[in-house]
Amino acid sequence: MWAEALAAQTEDAVLAQQFAPIAEKMASNEEVVVKELNDAQGVKGELGGYYAPDDALTSALMRPSATLNAIIDLV
């Protein structure tokens, strides 16, 4: 996982320290995140337009895991 790799690297201690809690949260919530992502598969949604989609609608469809979103938003 990308967060684990960043937390484990030794070239940049600040980067490793920043990503260690994120890697831990992702590992401890892996089953929940996978379920949320799997549940979103095949769901039809409205983007608000083809050439100029609505940002809020697109974000809701492209980020279907509330758990993962909360972890990523910590960065």
C-alpha positions in Angstrom: 0.0 0.0 0.0 1.3 3.5 -0.8 0.9 4.9 2.7 2.8 1.9 4.2 5.6 2.4 1.7 5.9 6.1 2.5 5.9 5.4 6.2 8.5 2.7 5.9 11.0 4.6 3.7 14.1 6.0 5.4 15.2 8.7 3.1 12.8 11.4 4.5 12.0 11.0 8.2 9.4 13.8 8.2 7.5 12.1 5.3 7.7 8.8 7.1 6.4 10.4 10.3 3.5 12.1 8.4 2.3 8.9 6.7 2.7 6.5 9.6 -0.7 7.3 11.2 -2.3 7.2 7.8 -0.9 3.8 7.0 -2.1 2.6 10.4 -5.6 3.9 9.8 -5.8 2.4 6.3 -4.6 -1.0 7.5 -7.0 -1.1 10.4 -10.0 0.0 8.2 -9.1 -2.1 5.2 -12.1 -4.4 5.3 -14.5 -1.4 5.7 -12.9 0.5 2.8 -13.0 -2.6 0.5 -16.6 -3.2 1.3 -17.6 0.4 0.7 -15.7 0.4 -2.7 -17.2 -2.9 -3.7 -20.7 -1.7 -2.8 -20.2 1.2 -5.2 -19.4 -0.9 -8.2 -22.0 -0.8 -10.9 -24.0 2.0 -9.3 -25.4 4.5 -11.8 -25.0 8.1 -11.0 -25.6 11.6 -12.3 -22.6 13.8 -13.1 -24.6 16.9 -14.0 -23.4 16.9 -17.6 -20.9 15.2 -20.0 -18.7 18.1 -21.0 -19.0 20.2 -17.9 -19.8 17.8 -15.0 -20.8 19.2 -11.6 -17.9 19.0 -9.2 -20.0 17.9 -6.2 -21.8 15.2 -8.0 -18.6 13.9 -9.6 -16.8 13.9 -6.3 -19.6 11.9 -4.6 -19.4 9.3 -7.4 -15.6 9.1 -7.6 -15.1 9.0 -3.8 -17.6 6.4 -2.7 -15.8 5.3 0.5 -16.5 7.7 3.4 -13.9 5.9 5.5 -11.2 6.2 2.9 -12.1 9.8 2.2 -11.7 10.7 6.0 -8.3 9.0 6.1 -7.1 10.7 2.9 -8.4 14.1 4.0 -5.9 13.8 7.0 -3.0 14.4 4.5 
